[in-house]
Amino acid sequence: MITPWDVSDDLDYKKTMEQFGVNPISEIVNTLKEPHSFMKRGIVFGHRDFQKIADAMNNGKDFTVVSGMMPSGKMHFGHKMVVDQLLYYQKYGADIYIPIADLEAYWARGMDFETTKKLAIEEYITNYIALGLDPEINVYLQSKNETVKDLAMRLSKRVNFTEMRGIYGFGGETNIGHVFAPIVQVADILHPQLEKKVPVVVPVGIDQDPHIRLTRDIAGRYKDFKFIAPSSTYHRFITGLLGGKMSSSKPETAIYLSDEPTKSFKKKVMSCKTGGRETLEEQKKLGGVPEECVVYELYTYHLIEDDKELKKLYEQCKSGELTCGTCKKECYQKLVEFMTDLHEKREQAKEVAAKLL
């Protein structure tokens, strides 16, 4: 399906991919029996070494997914993107590991361990399970996982400060814990292979690619373990409601999974940035610009599963047949239905989540 987010026409993404050697996911999508809608719609746009994972999926072989969690605020629809990908891999029987980066939160953000744990359970893990993730996942706190910490200590010998400074920009004022945190994350990604030597994939945003490259480099340097270099996929970030970034710390920019369908929530949705024209007359004459519309993004990422339905909405917007006011109202109704169902499931998921850590 052709979408407004074709990477070949997006110079910023194309330049980044060429700079770092990231390959377009389009070259693999057609080899998958059932590619994720994110892949078909250009939301997941790039990969490193994903063919290994595709082969495992197509042939019923074992593979692992690692997706770290940094609990720093309320969980919003941007975070939901990652869960949607985990649900996809779960259907193929993948082993799923979710490290909670409480060590990094402590070293780099000054968060205490109890606060991080509480936020991880009540806000993130509860929503992960409510969204459909099997509670039989490998979720753990970095600070409590001795295998990960031990592996990180051993892997640290394969990297020096000059390399870390070049990748992360560490300076003389950076505390040593913060410097060490990325090595713990490398261990998070590689340690599942200590138990089962199968391919691993890490779904991330393109901003995390330097860390993926470091992990792949260290995996190759540590010959004793014979690690399989991890694969990765790269997804776009959903735009905030007012344009710019969707942020946990700015309620007006985000739809939180804990939001209640109140008047204020409706106002937030109806205030979304759109690709509409300045007047209704211009809208009908020139059509809208869904490529610049946050509401259309919400439909594409989260609210419309059927490609034909999405294509019809796109064409109605472009032709001027669909007005922004009508489109927002329909989006609000879909969100209310989704949130109402999710809240019911959250209540059931709370007790389960509390027992996982």
N, C-alpha and C positions, 0 to 999 in steps of 0.2 A: 504493500500500500504506500502510495506517495503521500508524504506529509510535509508541512511547512519547514521541518527541521532536517533537510537533506544536508548531511555534513559536507558533501562535495561542493555545495553552494555557500557554505558558511566559512568564510576566510579565516576567522579567528580559530575555530575548531580545527580546520584543515592545517593551518600553520602549526598549531600545537602538536597535532598528531605526527606531522612530518618531522618536527623538531625532535621529538622523543622516540620516534619509531613505533608509534601505536598504529595498529592496522584497523581498517574499517570492519565493523561487524557484518556488514552487508555481504562480504565474501564467504561468510559461514552460514548465514541465516538460512539459505536455501538447502543446506545439507542437514538441517535439523528437521525431525519429523513434525514437531510442534513448537516452533519458535515462540518465545514470549512476545506479547504485544508490544512491549517496550522496544524489542529488537526490530520488529516490523515497522514501528512508527518512528524510528530514529532517535528514541529517547536513550536507549543503550546504543551507542554509536561506534565504539571502538573496543579493541581487545589486545591482549598479549597472549599468544600461545593457547587460545581457547579451543583450538582443534582437538586437543587432548580430551577436553571436557565434552565436546560434542561427540567424539567417538565413544566415550564412556556412556553418554546418554543414549545414543542410538543403538548401542550393543548391550545394554543392560549391565554394564560393569560398574564397579564401585568408584565413587569419587567423593571428595569432601569440599564443603563450602565454609569459609571463615569470614565472618563479618563482625568487626569490632564495634563496641558501643561506648560512647562518651556521654554519660548522663549529665547534661549541663543545664537542663531546663525542661519545659513541657515538650512532649512529643507532638510534632505537627505533620502535615501531609508530605513535607519534604522527606522526613524520616520514614514515612510509610512506603516510599518508593523502594527502600532496601528490603523491607519485609515482603513486599510483593515479589521481589526476585527470589527471596528465600523460599517462599511458598511454591514458586515454580520449580526450583531444584528439589524441594521436598517431595514433589510428585514422582520424581525419578529415583527416589530412595537415597538421596545424598545424606551423608553424615554432616550435620550442621554444628559448627562451633561458634559460640558467641562470647568472646572475651569482653569483660567489663573493665574498661581502662581506669581503674581506681588509682593505680600507681601514677599514671600520667596526670590524672586529675589532681592528685596530691602534689606532685613535683612541679607541674607547669601552671596549675590554676589555683593552688592553695586550698583545695576542697578537702575536708576531713573525710575519713574512710566511712564513717557511719552515715553521713549525709549522702555520699555517693551511692552507697548500698541501698538506702531507703528510696532514693530517687529511681534507681535502676529497677527495683522491684515494683514500686507502686505506679510508676509512670511508663516505663519502657517494657519490661517483661510482661506485665499485665496486658498491655496493648498488643504485644507480639502474639500472645496466646489467644486473645480475643479476636485477632485478625485471622487466626487459623493455624498458627504455627504449632506443631506437635510439641507438647511439654517435655517429651523425651529427648530434648536437645542437650548439647554439651555447653551449658552456660556456666561461667565461673568468674570470680573476681581475680584479677591478676595477683593481688597481694596474698591470696590464699592458695594459689596454684604453685606448688613446689617444683613440679616438673618444668613448668614454663620458666620460673625464675632460675633454676639450675641450668637450663639450656641457654638462657640469655647470658649467663655468666660465661659459659663456654664459647658462645658465638662472638662475644665481645672481643675476643682475641683476634678475630678476623677483620677488624675495622679499626681505623685510628681517628684521632681527633680532627686532623686536617680534612679527612673525607666527610666527617659528620658536620664540620663547620661549613664546608662547601655545599652540602645538601640542605642543611637546616638554618644556616646563618647564625650558629651559636657564637657568642662572644665571651670575653673574659668575665662578664658579670653573670653568665648563665650558671645556675646551680648544677652540680654533677648529676643529680637525679634526673633533671630535665634532659641532660645529654644522653643519659642511659635509657630513657623511656622508649625511644625508637627501637632499641635493641630488644627490649621486652616485647614490642609489637612484632618484630621479626620472629621471635620465638613463638608468639601466639600463632602466627601463620604456619610455621614449620613443624611445631611439636605434634600435630596429629599424625605425622608420618612416623613418629617413633613407635606408634601402635600399629598403624596400617600404612604400608607404602603404596599409596594411590594418589592420583592427581588431585591438586587443590586449586580451587578458583576463589578469587577475592573480588566481589563487586564493589567498585568505588567510583568516586568522582575523579575527573582528570587531575585535580589538584593533588591527589594522593599518589600519582604515578612515580614521583621520585622515591617514595617509600617502597613501592612495589619493585622498582629497579634495584634498590639497596638489598631488599630481601632476596631477589633472584641472584644478585652478585654474591652475597654471603653464602647462599645455598650451594653455589658452585665452588666456593673457596674451602668449605668444610667437607673434605673428601671422606672423612671417617663415617659420616652418616648416610652418604649417597642419597642426598635429598633430591626429589624431583622438583625442579624450579616451578614455583607457583604460577598459575595462569591468572589473568585478571580481565574484567570487563569494566567499561567506563560509561557512566550515565550522566546525562545533563542534570542540572539543578532546576527544580521548579521555581518559577518567578514568584516573588512576594505579591500579595494582593494589590499593593499600590505601585508595583514595579520594583526593580531592585531585588534584594535577597529576602527570602522567607526566613524569619529569625525567631527563635524561642524567646528572646528578650524583648521583642517588639510585637505585642498582641495584635496591633492593627495590620501587620504584614502577613499574619499566619492564620491558618485554620488548625486549631489544636484538636487532637483526637478526643480530648475531654470537654470540648465546647458543648454547651447546651443550646438547643434551638430557640433562643430567646430573641427579643426585639433587637438587642444589641448585636447578636450574631447575624440576624437578617440584615441589619444596617451595614455590618462589615462586608458581607457578601455583595450587597447592592452597591457598595462603594468601590468595588474592584475596578482596576484599570482595564479598559477594553481597547479594541481596535476600531471603535466606532468613529464616525465623522462628527463634526461639530454640530450639525443640525440633522434632524430627521429627514429633511428633504435631500440633503447631500448623501445621507446613508442609503436612501432608496435609489438615488441616481448613480452613485459611484460604488456602492457596496462597502462592506466592512473589511477590516484587515485582520483576519484571525491570527496571522503570524505575530501580531503585537498584542494579542488579547489574553489576559490572565484567565478569564472564564473559559476560553477555548482550551487553554492548557489544562485546567482542572478536568474538563471533559476527556481530553486525550490521555492524561496520565492516570486518572482515577475513576471517572464517573460513567464512561461509555465503553463497554467491552466490545460491542459489535462494530466492526470496521465500516460496514455499509451505512450504519446509522451515523457514525462520526463523519464519514465522507459527505453524507447528505447535509448535515449541519454546516459543514465547511462551505459547501456550495451555496447554501441558502444565505450564509453570511456574506460571501463574496458577491453574490448577486444583488444584495440589498433587500431580499425578501424577508430575512430575519432581523428584527431590530434588537438592539442591545438590552432594552428593558425587558422584553419577552425572554430573551436568552438568559438573563440573570435570574429571573423568576424561576425558570425551569431548572437552572443550576442549583438554586436555593432549595427547591423541593427535593432534588436528588440528594443533596447533602443532608437534609433533615432525615430522609429515609435511611441513609447510610449511618448517620450518627445515632439515631434511635436504636437501630439494630445492634450497633457496636457497643453502646452503653449497657444493653442487656447482657451481652456476652462478657463485658468487662467485669460485671458483678460476679459472674461465675469464675472468671479467670483469676481474680484477686487471691483467693485462697491457694490456688495451685501455684501461682507465682511466688508467694511467700515461702513455699517449701523448697524452692529450687536453689536457694543460696544459704 
